[in-house]
């Protein structure tokens, strides 16, 4: 017997590309829920990095350098 996910995947196969994109968007929006704990951890990390940068313990890289590096990857 097929699981619900398998049934939905089978039915999705017959959808138009536009309908598939809408389905994917709905699923991703449902999964993309804020997590306060992760937000707190990242905020603390950002504060630590900013403090380290201001004290001269960390250097920065220009936007142009980053973009150039990824254009050639």
C-alpha positions in Angstrom: 0.0 0.0 0.0 1.3 3.4 -0.9 2.0 6.1 1.7 0.3 9.4 1.5 3.6 11.0 0.2 3.8 8.3 -2.5 0.2 8.9 -3.6 0.8 12.7 -3.7 4.0 12.3 -5.7 2.3 10.0 -8.1 -0.6 12.5 -8.6 1.9 15.4 -8.9 3.5 13.6 -11.8 0.4 14.4 -13.9 0.4 18.1 -13.0 1.4 20.9 -15.3 4.8 22.5 -14.7 3.0 25.6 -13.3 0.9 23.5 -10.9 4.0 21.6 -9.8 5.8 24.9 -9.0 2.7 26.0 -7.0 2.8 22.7 -5.1 6.6 23.0 -4.4 6.1 26.6 -3.3 3.3 25.6 -0.9 5.5 22.9 0.6 8.5 25.1 1.0 6.4 27.9 2.6 5.0 25.3 5.0 8.6 24.1 5.9 10.1 27.6 6.2 8.9 28.4 9.7 11.0 30.7 11.9 13.0 28.9 14.6 13.6 31.4 17.5 16.5 29.2 18.8 18.3 29.3 15.5 17.7 33.0 15.1 19.1 33.6 18.6 22.2 31.5 17.8 22.8 33.4 14.6 22.3 36.7 16.2 24.8 35.9 18.9 27.3 34.7 16.2 26.8 37.9 14.3 27.5 40.0 17.4 30.7 38.0 18.1 31.9 38.5 14.5 31.1 42.2 14.5 32.9 42.7 17.8 35.9 40.7 16.6 36.0 42.8 13.4 35.8 46.1 15.3 38.7 45.0 17.5 40.8 44.2 14.4 40.9 40.5 15.1 39.1 39.7 11.9 39.5 41.1 8.4 36.8 41.6 5.8 36.5 40.6 2.2 35.0 43.0 -0.4 31.7 42.2 -2.1 33.5 42.5 -5.4 36.1 39.9 -4.4 33.4 37.5 -3.2 31.4 37.9 -6.4 34.5 37.5 -8.6 35.5 34.3 -6.8 32.0 32.8 -7.4 31.8 33.8 -11.0 34.8 31.7 -11.7 33.7 28.7 -9.7 
